């Protein structure tokens, strides 16, 4: 048995027809675009813009957003090609299983679990912070002990539990709620842009790229929070300047996480070959335009040194005496961040579902609810883990962990596109990355560079997470994987074959 064994694309697609593990196909291109916009827009605008501008980039945060967007655009095209070629739940995990082999597929799936779990938890905490601001303005403050930053973040926990119940009921029902909340969020974001233009002071854009300054470090010149690249090159830890722009890009990259989540719903799309590329690319394009516009407006309204890193949008209008806008923005953030948590939780359930169906994780948790056609056992697990993490973990510890997990996935997907082009040139591809292999390789290089701009402590936590994942793989996944045992999915095989859905054991090994 080899750790580099691959699962054929034909078998991956055949598995989606297994009755006991078959998801409901109900999503359109519009659903997928809204899905992507719903998860992408939120964290970047409502929780990251102010902090990164204040601490690392100044007005040049718009350049950080553009750098991150270019990286994501290259990766998005790779995802679009794969998703249209292999329309199966699991996103980058499934793509890697078909091209790079089981071990790398496991690593990328393990990374994606990290991304989705922590991403949902981070954003739930951001939601709780804005809910606290909103309730205070409405004269009903949340007690400090059970609010954002308290002993337990109870609002974040309750949000995750409620969304977990919604996800269990059905993907289409979740998308309907998502559509309404995305509409509210986009209205407020556009309103902020239009209203904020009136308060822009051009003097706040000077200097556009503040001169580099020494960042916080220990007495020895070493800091666990300094970017890995600075430590490797021996450069002194700095903020602002061009190094701040690129370090900022590595952080605001978190704001773009979401378009890749669209690929996790491939199995539930009506026409995945057509709809998935549209959903992935359209959502990324819309979000990039809005992010840059908001960054320009916020840094023009308030000097970067005076921006409130916790609630930049709301405080910018308070700075100009528009307190009513702060209430409106807080309400919009509450609605907007709800969609982000919802879609990240859906993404997490689909990744685990795909890995469990391959028996790299226990297959017993992958069963689909007979009425709702959703992976209800996995949804419960995701809900519990995210609720505990959001309720008890400091937010600052989590964000960079999400970024490094996502960037690693992007690197492997970009490489996998090139590999699969060579291995299976015969496969029909509804969408192709132009100028391959140049653009996929460029995507991998840029993503790797951004990982080097993350902190040393983030890399250490990531390596520990990977080490745990490798242990789990060899302790369970390697021996129990369906490619190892040759076993079909545990349901009535004869009935499935009679319906034309039976597995093809000959496709189980490569």
Secondary structure, DSSP 8 states (H G I E B T S, - for coil): --TT----HHHHHHHTT-GGG-----B-HHHHHHHHHHHHTTHIIIIIHHHHIIIIIGGGHHHHHHHHHHHHHHHHHHHHHHHHHS--TTTHHHHHHHHT-HHHHHHHHHHHHHHHHHHHHHHHHHHHHHHHHHHHHTT----GGGSTTSSS-HHHHHHHHHHHHHHHH-HHHHHHHHHHHHHHHHHHHHHHHHHHHTT--GGGGSSSS---EE----TTS--TTSBHHHHHHT---EESHHHHHHHHHHHHGGGGTTHHHHGGGGGGBTTHHHHHHHHHHHHHHHHHHHHHHHHHHHHHHS-GGG--SSSHHHHHHHHTT-HHHHHHHHHHHHHHHHHHHHHHHHHHHHHHHHHHHTTSS-GGGG---TTT-S-HHHHHHHHHHHHHHHHHS-GGGTHHHHHHHHHHHHHHHHHHHHHHHHH-TTS--SS--TTTTHHHHHHHHHHHHHHHTSBHHHHHHHHHHHHHHHHHIIIIIHHH-HHHH----SS-HHHHHHTT----GGGS--
